[in-house]
């Protein structure tokens, strides 16, 4: 040890630190050791609590597992230090599909990013999008179309197909009209990106027949439809491995997980309630 051979003052000057700072550091060594031990215990607890969802849940979801017993900033720090953060997701290849034939037009961006926390009542503003899921059948891809209530976060309609075409989104709208009454949705907004299925005249006419206004994100600006992108990311994180599933099996799995998302996944920005709980809370207030 150098301090046994040289004065502390000299060593501090060489290291460009104040002696008072060095002594404070030595004095706090037991506290640092205790803090490190607590962090290791918390990291182990996080791994045990998350189980198979480790690496799929961010610090907010993990924090809600502990129901306020640990500060969310501490959980974020410990997860980062111990490599427990959620993995970054891959880009969606569906977004690279070009327009097919037929008439297409782009609707204005009525929503203008005023989604989620700024929408005050359920069944007034909806987002819709399509994502891909690996499957054993066909060319190896199935496509999931959903409609999300941007107030409550609830997935109110969905449809699954082997083809990402206009028929898929029309099937989703058919289920949407069964789930939300005309009285509740009349005059509302249906927001999407500028994908070929949404610029198609058949889709836009059907949305207007549902009593809704058509709204679209600006071209190449995924933030305008961020709420749907966020849902798909979390949803696919929670899905089991689908590569060996056939279409019918995948359909049952998707139905089950969407119900689970609506009924069980608590939302940080919605008073830590599930989408269904938050919807019922607003409608009863």
Buried (B, 14 or more C-beta within 10 A) or exposed (E): EEEEEEEEEEBBEEEEEEEEEBEEEEEEEEEEEEEEEEBEEBBEBBBEEBEEBBBBBBBBBBBBBBEEEBEBEBBBBBBEEBEBBBEEEEEBEBBEBEEEEEEBEBBEBBBEBEBBEEBEBBBBBBBBBBBBBBBBBEEEBBBBBBBBBBBBBBBBBBBBBBEBBBBBBBBBBEBBBEBBEEEBBEEBBBBBBBBBBBBBEBBBEBBEEBBBBBBBBBEEEBEBBBBBBBBBBBBBBBBEEBEEBEBEBBBEBBEEBBEEBBEEBBBEEBEBBBBBBBBBBBEEE
